[in-house]
Amino acid sequence: MDMLELRGIDKVYRSRGKPPVHAVRALDMAVEKGEIVALLGSSGCGKTSTLRMIAGFEDVSAGSIALGGRRIHELPPARRKVAMAFEGYSLYPPLTVRENIAFALKSAQLSRNEVSRRVDEIARLVEIEDILDSYPRAISGGQQQRVSLARALVRDADLYLLDEPMGQLEPQLRAVLRGRIKSLLAERGMTAIFVTHDQTEASALADRIAVMEGGVLQQFASEKELKGRPANLFVASFIGEPPMNLLDADVTRSDGGYRLSVGTDMRFGIDGAGLDGEAAKALASTPQVRIGIRPQKIAVGTGDVRVKVVSNQWLGDQSHVAGDCGGRMLIAVMPGRVVARPGDSVPFALEPRHLHIFGRDGTCIRHAEVS
Amino acid sequence: MEHSSLAGRIFRGVALSLILIFFMFPIVWIFLMSFQSNDQILRIPPRILFEPTLANYEALISGQLRTAAGNLQISFMRNLFNSVVLSSAAVLLALLLGVPAAYAFARFKFRLGETIAFTLLSFRFAPPLLVLLPLSLYYQELGLNDTYLGIVWVYQLIALPLILWIVRGYFEDISPDIEHAYRLAGHSWREAFTRIAVPLAGPGIAAAGLLSFIFCWNNFVFALILASADKQPVTVGALAFVTASGIQYGQIAAAIVLSVTPTLLLALYAQRYLVEGLSLGAVKG
């Protein structure tokens, strides 16, 4: 069952004397009950606007929002049954940490014992038991962020919205908290949406990731799907570390298929039989495409593409080799240590089956084969 | 900053003493004068040592001004009472109107918002005499001349812009997300305003209230034109000490001491809010 349903959401900010800013365009999204969703994108992509529209601090310019079958986009925030952790923490300065967390529960009229039990439980989870009696201005930014997180998670709500929930935490603590929060959410079947610009965080915490750019939802899928079957050029280049290698290629017909040539240095034969109808039509109608290949899919030391090594980094568990091929940069990731010095000429192997092919408008024509 | 050198410490001491003397001298001198008779005050050369008398205070409180030409009736205590009533009522009204307005200007962008806010501020830089003449004509028509209501209303020209602009800044310093968090927990925006925004801006509201109280208290010209004797505050009432047979310096000094006292007490009480209010902006996240 869909817990949250966004339909045709538009958000336009208008201010006098300035052109209107279209922050979110025609956003359709359905989140299932108990699902954890990440809104991923660079700053200004509309992810926080989306979150604030769901919470009710921004009006939707068009479209509708339904939560648990209730149409909520016209309700005041108080009646939406939504909990939120704010990026700026937004703790109440005159209250202690404990009071801040208990605050939302007191309004829900629970017994004193129940409130204190739940506050202690959530405090243990985010490791703030020792500062429960401090005031917000006396604790560090990372601690404030955890209090803000605890204040949201302690509530009973239909939906939990977390805006950059772990941005201020130390990496080690972040990894621990991610695991704990994920199991808390899963255990209680809580539906959550969080905003992040950190891919690692998105893939570690979320069941599905919504990639946004320029106010438009680019793709809403699992991490595996985003990596293996990116819907367009933006998702392909945004997801993955290091980013996908992208090259311009000319398309020519060859018997029974197509030939993609990148300058005079690389040629790939695409078998027409392996293409579906639409992909074949798209390839037949365009003289030029962009092809992408994940650095992890390039093998170093074999193959017929000669590159001049620009840099070779050993990261302790993998080698990142950057090479120049006729003025184009290719990055390859190898699991073992690669012996190559800058200036050396080494072969790279790029297999046609690993190529993603994109049309000139950025949409995907053919995905790489999933190995 | 730590000045540890001896010369530095001596210099600081001397400088502080000079500043203290400079600012405290008039107040101390008036305080001493209030315990002297007119003859003692006008003696040349002046003396520090004198025989104190309570005659000035007695005259003020009993309302009998003794001059060389005989006794005069003065209503100083009435004036003092008027000052307290007028200033308090004006500030209360300005707070009731100004704090919600300041909140609206801080939180919401609306058509003509800035224009309205600036128009209100412009009341502060228009000379009072400019508005007084037409205002007194209107007041006569409306029957507001010589009423407490009329004077409290005209005092809004002093208090309202001050409160509006100071408190607006304090509201702008509070992150709206604090109120958002409160509203998500099941509260209306009215509750967010009264339980979150107003208490957080409390020091600023106290500071603005105190400042506008002082400005109202010290106002002279509005009440001079718009009120008759029994509604006049101390600032206007003090004119009565300039009599045909001379200026009653002793009584003036006593009157000043009495009229400064309420504001001084209020300022001392509100001082901690003032300091807290001024440092609020410095402790963010």
Interface residues (C-beta under 8 A of the other chain):
Chain A: S15 A55 G56 F57 P76 P77 A78 R79 R80 V82 A83 M84 F86 G88 Y89 S90 L91 Y92 P93 P94 F103 A104 S107 A108 R137 G141 Q144 R151 R155
Chain B: K109 S175 P176 D177 I178 H180 A181 Y182 R183 L184 A185 G186 H187 S188 W189 I196 P199 L200 V283 G285
